[in-house]
Amino acid sequence: MTEGIDELLARAGGILRQQTPSLAAGELTAYVERHYAARERYLALLETSPPPLYVLETQTLRDRAGAFRAAFENVLPTTSFYYAVKSNNLPELSACLLECGFGLDVSSGQELESALALGAHDIAFSGPGKTDAELALAVAHANRVTVLMDSFGELPRLAALAAKAAAPVRAGVRLTPDTAGLWRKFGVPLAELRHFWEEAERHAPHVQLKGIQFHVSWNLSPDAQIATVERLGAEIARWPGPLRGRIEFLDIGGGFWPTQGEWLRAEGTPEGQLRHLLDTGPAPPLAHYRLPAAGIGVFADRLGRAIREHVFASGPCRICFEPGRWICNDAMHLLVSVVDRKGPDMAITDAGTNMIGWERFESDYAPVLNLTRPALQEVPCLILGSLCTPHDVWGGSYWGAGLQPGDVLLIPDQGAYTYSLRQQFIKPVPAVAVL
């Protein structure tokens, strides 16, 4: 350990003094009220499909897709959009986005098979560790797939498969902005990008290298993406003119955080995590926090300016985006019902967090709305699932006028990195209702 006790204590004190911003009461109440307004529509679904249930809102999905596209089409001349299937792999969701003019971004052979079965004709295949079988599937559908290569080792394997099939394969190369942390598992370092491109042109005639991709995740603002664009632009500017001219597309990935920001329980904040380690007692159940996120218009404006200044200076190219969370987060909700009321401060639902695949709500905050007894008041109460594990938590409170067995609860805006992570653990995976 490089830091002494005094330094660690000073850092801990700084964490406790620098409080995470609170979620404004008015913003939260307006959010709850908006979802209560659709109460009858959700309850009507249960006449044919009993809870627990996933609810997909296709109009919300179309609205998000249209808003994302419009934001970037207004600031850049040539764009393409690919939905990141990993964020929610429900086929009906991908099919809806294909109708909206999106391509699909896949990161496994399984996702590629699903995209092909849906009839997608513009597929970006990214991800590390692609197997020969996965690459062969891409080669077999080279007219529909762009392979975003992840390493120097992947290049000769793809080249050999393409040569064997005598099929030219459209490709890009992934850049890793992080050369120190775990994110370095993705892509090649910036310092090796030109060498990769020259190796592809020299030794892989069937691999048509056309572009560059990078992905910076968890973006509450465009700062990290802009920093990568600036570094990439400076590197490309040093390349010979003919080499620069062969760059047809730049794919800046996804990682755009929804505009409402990240909502946290006290346990999810840095100061709350520290208090938990110090065993200072339970966190206040009605204390909610918000890390603010920039609107998509801000992302588009600032990224557009950075791309025009640092990328287009070396020549025009198509700019691609791979949004996932921003598109699907608000388009899927969870409906569960109360099975047991175990005293005034605890209720058990008929569904467990195998619906979402991880212990998300031990740290994240999502309002739990009682659709059976609606009210604009939040009541402290542990809302737990029915899995045989104590980590099966939906929240520490609910909105409503009381809570009884049989009541139907809505957990809204849970479309991103929940359905894709669902698992057959103790309880079955619920059905999906599509609106």
Order of alpha helices (4+ residues) and beta strands (2+ residues): alpha-alpha-alpha-beta-alpha-beta-alpha-beta-alpha-beta-alpha-beta-alpha-beta-beta-alpha-beta-alpha-alpha-beta-beta-alpha-beta-alpha-beta-alpha-beta-beta-beta-beta-beta-beta-beta
